[in-house]
Each structure stands twice: as structure tokens, then as C-alpha cells.
Amino acid sequence: MFAPSYRVVHSAFSNKLNVARLKVLQTRDVLVEQVRCCFHQVFLGLPFNARLQQVFQESKKTLASLTQNPEVYKKLLENLVLQGLFQLMETEAVIICRKADVALVKSVLQSASAKYKVAMKQDIKLTVSETAFLKDDRFAFFSFSFCFVF
């Protein structure tokens, strides 16, 4: 077999090799991050986080402008109600929306329930909450919560 001194030397060599591998991986991660940041600054003209903030602001403006076009907004609300209904798959649902949208949401209930009935082969009872409302500023990115179904 091998002498004990060989094991010590081999173990020390393995440790140094592992340390070197970790340094290579860390350096690679740093370089990848620098390249990513340079890409955003060169091609997009903004640091990465600033670009994300710009996308959020543009999305917020787009969502806010949807409420100005009644036909488009009505279709959006109907689709949001349907999306919530398909996720719940219940026979009854209460819809909470912005106070300003109560009448518009009520106007899409019949159409939404008809489409749900065709797709799911079951009836559904829909009501709009008259006491609980979403905040009027619900234009946050990824929330799209003009309408909440439960």
C-alpha cells in the first residue's frame, strides 16, 4: 500500500485543487455578471435595474390607459373573471373589483358565466361584492388585479 506521507500529500493536493476550482467558478460568475451589466448599459443604455423599472412604469401606463377604452376594458374584465373562474372551478363565486368598475363587471357576468358553463359543463352563480373593493391604484406589474374572484 501507499505510505502515510503519500496520503497527506495527496490530500493537500486535492484541497488545493478544489480551492483553485472554486476560484475559477467565482471568477466566472463575476465575469458573467459584468458582461450582463455591460450588455444592458451598451445596448439598452441603462443599468439593469433601471431598465426593469422602466418596463414596470411602461406597463403601468399601458394598464392605466386600458380603462380609457370601454370596449377593450370590458373584454379584459370578462377575461379576468373567466380566468379566475377556471382556476377556482367552483359553483359559486363572489367578485371583488374596483368601486369604479362594479357596473362594468356586472355587465360581463352573464357572458362570463355562459362561457364558463360551455367550457366546464356546469352552472355557476356569480355575484359582485357591494361592500369590499380593490384599491383604485391597482395597476401594479404582475398583479393585474382589476378584478378578484373568490
DOSE-383578 format. One record per residue: x, y, z of N, C-alpha, C, CB in turn; residue number from 1; residue in three letters. Coordinates in nm, 3 decimals. Glycine has a CB too. Layout:
% residues N
      nu      nv      nw     cau     cav     caw      cu      cv      cw     cbu     cbv     cbw pos code
       X       Y       Z       X       Y       Z       X       Y       Z       X       Y       Z NUM  ala
...
***
This chain:
% residues 150
      nu      nv      nw     cau     cav     caw      cu      cv      cw     cbu     cbv     cbw pos code
   0.083  -0.119   0.000   0.000   0.000   0.000   0.087   0.124   0.000  -0.094   0.000   0.121   1  met
   0.018   0.236   0.001   0.089   0.363  -0.001   0.131   0.404   0.139   0.004   0.472  -0.064   2  phe
   0.238   0.473   0.145   0.287   0.524   0.273   0.198   0.637   0.321   0.433   0.573   0.261   3  ala
   0.184   0.656   0.453   0.100   0.762   0.506   0.137   0.900   0.454   0.108   0.762   0.655   4  pro
   0.264   0.924   0.427   0.304   1.056   0.378   0.244   1.084   0.240   0.457   1.067   0.372   5  ser
   0.224   0.980   0.160   0.161   0.998   0.029   0.018   1.047   0.045   0.164   0.866  -0.051   6  tyr
  -0.056   0.989   0.140  -0.195   1.030   0.163  -0.202   1.176   0.204  -0.259   0.942   0.270   7  arg
  -0.112   1.219   0.287  -0.111   1.358   0.332  -0.083   1.450   0.215  -0.006   1.379   0.443   8  val
   0.015   1.415   0.133   0.049   1.496   0.016  -0.067   1.496  -0.082   0.177   1.443  -0.052   9  val
  -0.125   1.379  -0.105  -0.238   1.369  -0.198  -0.357   1.450  -0.147  -0.279   1.220  -0.217  10  his
  -0.386   1.443  -0.017  -0.495   1.518   0.042  -0.471   1.669   0.029  -0.513   1.479   0.189  11  ser
  -0.350   1.712   0.054  -0.317   1.854   0.041  -0.332   1.899  -0.103  -0.173   1.883   0.091  12  ala
  -0.287   1.814  -0.197  -0.302   1.846  -0.339  -0.449   1.857  -0.377  -0.232   1.740  -0.425  13  phe
  -0.534   1.765  -0.330  -0.677   1.767  -0.359  -0.742   1.894  -0.304  -0.745   1.643  -0.300  14  ser
  -0.702   1.931  -0.184  -0.757   2.054  -0.124  -0.721   2.176  -0.207  -0.708   2.071   0.019  15  asn
  -0.594   2.183  -0.249  -0.551   2.297  -0.331  -0.623   2.297  -0.465  -0.399   2.293  -0.352  16  lys
  -0.642   2.180  -0.521  -0.713   2.170  -0.648  -0.858   2.217  -0.633  -0.710   2.025  -0.700  17  leu
  -0.925   2.177  -0.526  -1.063   2.220  -0.502  -1.072   2.371  -0.479  -1.121   2.146  -0.381  18  asn
  -0.976   2.427  -0.408  -0.973   2.572  -0.386  -0.957   2.643  -0.520  -0.859   2.612  -0.289  19  val
  -0.869   2.591  -0.603  -0.848   2.651  -0.736  -0.975   2.643  -0.820  -0.731   2.581  -0.809  20  ala
  -1.044   2.531  -0.814  -1.171   2.516  -0.889  -1.274   2.618  -0.841  -1.227   2.373  -0.874  21  arg
  -1.284   2.636  -0.710  -1.379   2.733  -0.656  -1.345   2.874  -0.701  -1.381   2.727  -0.503  22  leu
  -1.216   2.908  -0.704  -1.176   3.041  -0.750  -1.213   3.061  -0.897  -1.025   3.061  -0.731  23  lys
  -1.193   2.957  -0.977  -1.230   2.965  -1.119  -1.380   2.988  -1.133  -1.189   2.836  -1.194  24  val
  -1.461   2.915  -1.057  -1.607   2.932  -1.064  -1.649   3.070  -1.017  -1.677   2.825  -0.980  25  leu
  -1.589   3.119  -0.910  -1.622   3.253  -0.861  -1.585   3.360  -0.962  -1.553   3.281  -0.728  26  gln
  -1.469   3.347  -1.022  -1.425   3.443  -1.123  -1.517   3.440  -1.244  -1.280   3.413  -1.167  27  thr
  -1.558   3.320  -1.282  -1.651   3.309  -1.395  -1.782   3.378  -1.365  -1.676   3.161  -1.429  28  arg
  -1.835   3.360  -1.244  -1.961   3.425  -1.205  -1.948   3.577  -1.209  -2.003   3.379  -1.065  29  asp
  -1.836   3.627  -1.161  -1.812   3.772  -1.163  -1.807   3.822  -1.306  -1.681   3.807  -1.089  30  val
  -1.737   3.751  -1.392  -1.728   3.792  -1.532  -1.863   3.789  -1.602  -1.630   3.704  -1.606  31  leu
  -1.942   3.686  -1.576  -2.075   3.677  -1.638  -2.161   3.795  -1.593  -2.143   3.542  -1.600  32  val
  -2.156   3.830  -1.466  -2.233   3.944  -1.415  -2.186   4.074  -1.479  -2.222   3.954  -1.262  33  glu
  -2.055   4.091  -1.494  -2.003   4.212  -1.557  -2.046   4.222  -1.703  -1.852   4.217  -1.547  34  gln
  -2.042   4.110  -1.774  -2.084   4.109  -1.914  -2.233   4.142  -1.924  -2.055   3.973  -1.979  35  val
  -2.313   4.086  -1.835  -2.457   4.112  -1.837  -2.484   4.261  -1.812  -2.530   4.026  -1.730  36  arg
  -2.416   4.319  -1.715  -2.435   4.461  -1.686  -2.387   4.548  -1.802  -2.360   4.500  -1.558  37  cys
  -2.274   4.511  -1.862  -2.223   4.587  -1.977  -2.320   4.579  -2.094  -2.085   4.535  -2.020  38  cys
  -2.378   4.462  -2.116  -2.476   4.445  -2.224  -2.592   4.542  -2.205  -2.527   4.300  -2.230  39  phe
  -2.645   4.547  -2.084  -2.759   4.635  -2.058  -2.721   4.781  -2.073  -2.815   4.610  -1.918  40  his
  -2.602   4.817  -2.032  -2.560   4.956  -2.043  -2.532   4.995  -2.187  -2.438   4.981  -1.958  41  gln
  -2.470   4.905  -2.264  -2.433   4.937  -2.401  -2.554   4.931  -2.494  -2.325   4.841  -2.450  42  val
  -2.630   4.823  -2.488  -2.738   4.803  -2.584  -2.869   4.866  -2.540  -2.758   4.656  -2.607  43  phe
  -2.893   4.876  -2.413  -3.018   4.934  -2.366  -2.999   5.074  -2.311  -3.080   4.845  -2.260  44  leu
  -2.876   5.113  -2.288  -2.847   5.247  -2.241  -2.879   5.270  -2.095  -2.922   5.343  -2.322  45  gly
  -2.910   5.165  -2.024  -2.946   5.179  -1.882  -2.886   5.067  -1.801  -3.098   5.182  -1.864  46  leu
  -2.860   5.091  -1.674  -2.825   4.978  -1.587  -2.943   4.881  -1.579  -2.786   5.028  -1.445  47  pro
  -2.916   4.757  -1.546  -3.019   4.652  -1.548  -3.140   4.689  -1.463  -2.961   4.522  -1.498  48  phe
  -3.121   4.731  -1.339  -3.234   4.763  -1.251  -3.313   4.882  -1.303  -3.184   4.792  -1.111  49  asn
  -3.245   4.979  -1.362  -3.316   5.095  -1.418  -3.403   5.052  -1.535  -3.217   5.204  -1.462  50  ala
  -3.354   4.959  -1.615  -3.432   4.908  -1.729  -3.558   4.836  -1.680  -3.347   4.813  -1.815  51  arg
  -3.545   4.756  -1.574  -3.662   4.689  -1.518  -3.764   4.791  -1.469  -3.621   4.595  -1.404  52  leu
  -3.717   4.894  -1.401  -3.808   4.998  -1.352  -3.879   5.067  -1.468  -3.731   5.101  -1.267  53  gln
  -3.807   5.088  -1.577  -3.867   5.149  -1.694  -3.978   5.059  -1.752  -3.760   5.178  -1.801  54  gln
  -3.952   4.929  -1.758  -4.052   4.834  -1.808  -4.175   4.836  -1.717  -3.993   4.690  -1.817  55  val
  -4.155   4.839  -1.585  -4.267   4.844  -1.491  -4.351   4.970  -1.512  -4.216   4.839  -1.346  56  phe
  -4.285   5.084  -1.530  -4.356   5.210  -1.550  -4.436   5.209  -1.681  -4.258   5.327  -1.549  57  gln
  -4.375   5.155  -1.786  -4.446   5.146  -1.915  -4.567   5.054  -1.904  -4.351   5.095  -2.026  58  glu
  -4.553   4.944  -1.832  -4.665   4.851  -1.812  -4.776   4.917  -1.733  -4.617   4.724  -1.740  59  ser
  -4.739   4.992  -1.633  -4.839   5.061  -1.551  -4.918   5.162  -1.635  -4.770   5.132  -1.432  60  lys
  -4.847   5.235  -1.721  -4.914   5.332  -1.808  -5.007   5.262  -1.907  -4.810   5.416  -1.884  61  lys
  -4.961   5.149  -1.962  -5.044   5.074  -2.057  -5.170   5.023  -1.990  -4.965   4.957  -2.117  62  thr
  -5.156   4.967  -1.871  -5.273   4.917  -1.799  -5.368   5.030  -1.763  -5.230   4.844  -1.672  63  leu
  -5.313   5.143  -1.723  -5.398   5.257  -1.689  -5.472   5.308  -1.811  -5.314   5.370  -1.628  64  ala
  -5.410   5.303  -1.927  -5.476   5.351  -2.049  -5.587   5.257  -2.094  -5.374   5.369  -2.161  65  ser
  -5.582   5.130  -2.055  -5.687   5.035  -2.093  -5.823   5.077  -2.038  -5.652   4.895  -2.044  66  leu
  -5.824   5.139  -1.922  -5.951   5.179  -1.862  -6.019   5.291  -1.940  -5.930   5.222  -1.718  67  thr
  -5.943   5.358  -2.025  -5.999   5.469  -2.103  -6.078   5.421  -2.224  -5.887   5.562  -2.149  68  gln
  -6.056   5.298  -2.266  -6.127   5.241  -2.381  -6.227   5.139  -2.328  -6.027   5.174  -2.484  69  asn
  -6.355   5.176  -2.317  -6.454   5.089  -2.252  -6.468   4.949  -2.313  -6.586   5.155  -2.254  70  pro
  -6.463   4.938  -2.444  -6.481   4.807  -2.507  -6.363   4.714  -2.478  -6.497   4.823  -2.658  71  glu
  -6.242   4.767  -2.487  -6.124   4.686  -2.459  -6.121   4.649  -2.311  -5.994   4.763  -2.498  72  val
  -6.153   4.745  -2.226  -6.150   4.721  -2.081  -6.257   4.620  -2.041  -6.170   4.853  -2.005  73  tyr
  -6.373   4.629  -2.104  -6.481   4.534  -2.074  -6.438   4.392  -2.111  -6.610   4.573  -2.151  74  lys
  -6.373   4.376  -2.225  -6.325   4.245  -2.268  -6.217   4.194  -2.172  -6.270   4.252  -2.412  75  lys
  -6.129   4.284  -2.128  -6.026   4.247  -2.031  -6.089   4.197  -1.901  -5.933   4.365  -2.004  76  leu
  -6.187   4.270  -1.851  -6.253   4.230  -1.727  -6.322   4.094  -1.742  -6.356   4.335  -1.685  77  leu
  -6.388   4.074  -1.855  -6.454   3.945  -1.879  -6.351   3.832  -1.878  -6.530   3.948  -2.013  78  glu
  -6.238   3.853  -1.944  -6.134   3.750  -1.948  -6.072   3.727  -1.811  -6.025   3.789  -2.048  79  asn
  -6.057   3.833  -1.731  -6.004   3.816  -1.596  -6.101   3.737  -1.508  -5.975   3.953  -1.533  80  leu
  -6.230   3.766  -1.523  -6.330   3.690  -1.447  -6.325   3.543  -1.488  -6.473   3.748  -1.471  81  val
  -6.321   3.517  -1.618  -6.313   3.378  -1.666  -6.186   3.308  -1.616  -6.317   3.375  -1.819  82  leu
  -6.076   3.377  -1.619  -5.951   3.318  -1.572  -5.962   3.277  -1.425  -5.834   3.417  -1.592  83  gln
  -6.019   3.366  -1.345  -6.038   3.334  -1.203  -6.133   3.217  -1.183  -6.090   3.455  -1.129  84  gly
  -6.239   3.213  -1.262  -6.337   3.104  -1.251  -6.275   2.970  -1.289  -6.458   3.132  -1.339  85  leu
  -6.195   2.968  -1.394  -6.130   2.844  -1.435  -6.031   2.796  -1.331  -6.060   2.863  -1.570  86  phe
  -5.968   2.889  -1.261  -5.875   2.848  -1.157  -5.948   2.793  -1.035  -5.786   2.966  -1.115  87  gln
  -6.064   2.852  -1.004  -6.139   2.808  -0.886  -6.219   2.681  -0.910  -6.232   2.917  -0.842  88  leu
  -6.284   2.672  -1.025  -6.371   2.560  -1.061  -6.476   2.534  -0.953  -6.287   2.432  -1.083  89  met
  -6.546   2.639  -0.913  -6.650   2.630  -0.811  -6.786   2.651  -0.876  -6.627   2.733  -0.699  90  glu
  -6.892   2.635  -0.796  -7.028   2.659  -0.848  -7.079   2.797  -0.808  -7.124   2.550  -0.796  91  thr
  -7.009   2.864  -0.717  -7.043   3.000  -0.676  -6.916   3.081  -0.664  -7.122   3.001  -0.543  92  glu
  -6.924   3.210  -0.698  -6.808   3.298  -0.684  -6.855   3.440  -0.656  -6.720   3.293  -0.810  93  ala
  -6.780   3.507  -0.569  -6.802   3.649  -0.541  -6.685   3.724  -0.602  -6.814   3.677  -0.386  94  val
  -6.716   3.827  -0.677  -6.613   3.902  -0.746  -6.591   4.035  -0.674  -6.651   3.925  -0.894  95  ile
  -6.467   4.061  -0.641  -6.430   4.189  -0.580  -6.353   4.268  -0.686  -6.344   4.169  -0.449  96  ile
  -6.397   4.389  -0.712  -6.333   4.471  -0.813  -6.317   4.613  -0.759  -6.414   4.471  -0.945  97  cys
  -6.265   4.702  -0.841  -6.258   4.842  -0.801  -6.400   4.898  -0.797  -6.167   4.924  -0.898  98  arg
  -6.422   4.992  -0.709  -6.556   5.051  -0.695  -6.603   5.112  -0.827  -6.557   5.157  -0.584  99  lys
  -6.510   5.171  -0.900  -6.543   5.234  -1.029  -6.584   5.131  -1.134  -6.424   5.315  -1.079 100  ala
  -6.551   5.004  -1.114  -6.577   4.901  -1.215  -6.696   4.812  -1.185  -6.457   4.817  -1.231 101  asp
  -6.768   4.839  -1.078  -6.878   4.750  -1.037  -6.979   4.732  -1.150  -6.947   4.805  -0.911 102  val
  -7.026   4.842  -1.207  -7.127   4.833  -1.314  -7.072   4.757  -1.435  -7.173   4.974  -1.357 103  ala
  -6.948   4.784  -1.471  -6.889   4.719  -1.587  -6.870   4.569  -1.563  -6.755   4.783  -1.622 104  leu
  -6.829   4.533  -1.442  -6.812   4.391  -1.409  -6.948   4.321  -1.410  -6.743   4.373  -1.270 105  val
  -7.049   4.387  -1.356  -7.184   4.327  -1.359  -7.230   4.304  -1.502  -7.285   4.417  -1.285 106  lys
  -7.190   4.392  -1.593  -7.234   4.377  -1.732  -7.168   4.259  -1.803  -7.204   4.504  -1.807 107  ser
  -7.056   4.209  -1.751  -6.990   4.096  -1.816  -7.021   3.963  -1.749  -6.840   4.117  -1.817 108  val
  -7.095   3.965  -1.638  -7.120   3.841  -1.564  -7.196   3.738  -1.646  -7.197   3.872  -1.439 109  leu
  -7.300   3.780  -1.716  -7.381   3.685  -1.792  -7.298   3.618  -1.901  -7.503   3.756  -1.854 110  gln
  -7.221   3.697  -1.972  -7.137   3.642  -2.078  -7.030   3.549  -2.021  -7.071   3.756  -2.159 111  ser
  -6.968   3.590  -1.911  -6.864   3.508  -1.849  -6.921   3.376  -1.798  -6.797   3.584  -1.735 112  ala
  -7.038   3.382  -1.734  -7.096   3.259  -1.681  -7.140   3.166  -1.795  -7.216   3.291  -1.591 113  ser
  -7.186   3.223  -1.906  -7.223   3.140  -2.021  -7.100   3.069  -2.079  -7.292   3.226  -2.129 114  ala
  -6.992   3.142  -2.094  -6.869   3.081  -2.147  -6.815   2.976  -2.050  -6.762   3.189  -2.173 115  lys
  -6.825   3.004  -1.922  -6.780   2.907  -1.821  -6.865   2.780  -1.828  -6.787   2.969  -1.679 116  tyr
  -6.996   2.797  -1.844  -7.085   2.682  -1.850  -7.054   2.594  -1.970  -7.232   2.727  -1.855 117  lys
  -7.027   2.656  -2.084  -6.993   2.580  -2.204  -6.862   2.504  -2.184  -6.982   2.674  -2.326 118  val
  -6.763   2.570  -2.127  -6.632   2.508  -2.112  -6.629   2.401  -2.004  -6.529   2.612  -2.083 119  ala
  -6.696   2.426  -1.891  -6.686   2.338  -1.775  -6.804   2.244  -1.759  -6.671   2.420  -1.650 120  met
  -6.907   2.264  -1.838  -7.028   2.179  -1.831  -7.095   2.184  -1.694  -6.992   2.034  -1.865 121  lys
  -7.092   2.302  -1.631  -7.161   2.321  -1.503  -7.202   2.468  -1.488  -7.071   2.276  -1.383 122  gln
  -7.312   2.488  -1.419  -7.359   2.625  -1.393  -7.274   2.689  -1.284  -7.507   2.625  -1.352 123  asp
  -7.275   2.822  -1.285  -7.204   2.897  -1.181  -7.288   3.019  -1.143  -7.062   2.939  -1.228 124  ile
  -7.290   3.048  -1.015  -7.361   3.166  -0.964  -7.257   3.273  -0.933  -7.447   3.131  -0.836 125  lys
  -7.266   3.386  -1.003  -7.170   3.494  -0.985  -7.236   3.615  -0.920  -7.108   3.534  -1.120 126  leu
  -7.167   3.673  -0.824  -7.213   3.798  -0.763  -7.094   3.892  -0.751  -7.279   3.772  -0.623 127  thr
  -7.124   4.021  -0.753  -7.021   4.124  -0.736  -7.037   4.182  -0.597  -7.032   4.236  -0.845 128  val
  -6.929   4.189  -0.523  -6.932   4.243  -0.388  -6.967   4.391  -0.392  -6.797   4.221  -0.318 129  ser
  -7.060   4.429  -0.307  -7.101   4.570  -0.297  -7.037   4.637  -0.176  -7.254   4.581  -0.288 130  glu
  -6.962   4.560  -0.098  -6.903   4.617   0.024  -6.750   4.616   0.023  -6.953   4.541   0.144 131  thr
  -6.690   4.518  -0.040  -6.544   4.509  -0.045  -6.497   4.549  -0.185  -6.494   4.365  -0.008 132  ala
  -6.396   4.634  -0.190  -6.345   4.681  -0.318  -6.193   4.679  -0.320  -6.397   4.823  -0.347 133  phe
  -6.138   4.666  -0.441  -5.995   4.679  -0.458  -5.960   4.827  -0.459  -5.947   4.609  -0.589 134  leu
  -5.835   4.858  -0.428  -5.790   4.998  -0.434  -5.793   5.046  -0.578  -5.648   5.014  -0.373 135  lys
  -5.813   5.175  -0.596  -5.818   5.231  -0.732  -5.683   5.233  -0.801  -5.874   5.370  -0.727 136  asp
  -5.575   5.217  -0.726  -5.442   5.223  -0.786  -5.385   5.085  -0.816  -5.347   5.297  -0.693 137  asp
  -5.469   4.988  -0.843  -5.422   4.852  -0.866  -5.373   4.832  -1.009  -5.534   4.752  -0.834 138  arg
  -5.268   4.904  -1.045  -5.208   4.888  -1.176  -5.066   4.834  -1.164  -5.208   5.021  -1.252 139  phe
  -5.036   4.762  -1.056  -4.901   4.714  -1.032  -4.867   4.602  -1.129  -4.886   4.666  -0.888 140  ala
  -4.741   4.598  -1.169  -4.695   4.494  -1.259  -4.709   4.359  -1.193  -4.549   4.519  -1.301 141  phe
  -4.751   4.259  -1.265  -4.772   4.122  -1.222  -4.894   4.105  -1.133  -4.650   4.073  -1.149 142  phe
  -4.965   4.209  -1.096  -5.083   4.185  -1.014  -5.207   4.182  -1.101  -5.096   4.292  -0.905 143  ser
  -5.216   4.268  -1.198  -5.330   4.273  -1.289  -5.462   4.253  -1.215  -5.315   4.167  -1.398 144  phe
  -5.471   4.306  -1.096  -5.588   4.276  -1.015  -5.694   4.385  -1.025  -5.547   4.256  -0.871 145  ser
  -5.745   4.404  -1.144  -5.861   4.490  -1.162  -5.982   4.419  -1.103  -5.884   4.525  -1.313 146  phe
  -5.971   4.288  -1.095  -6.083   4.205  -1.061  -6.032   4.084  -0.983  -6.161   4.161  -1.187 147  cys
  -6.095   4.054  -0.873  -6.051   3.940  -0.793  -6.171   3.849  -0.770  -5.989   3.985  -0.658 148  phe
  -6.155   3.723  -0.800  -6.266   3.628  -0.789  -6.235   3.530  -0.676  -6.290   3.553  -0.924 149  val
  -6.331   3.510  -0.586  -6.314   3.405  -0.485  -6.447   3.343  -0.452  -6.250   3.461  -0.358 150  phe
***
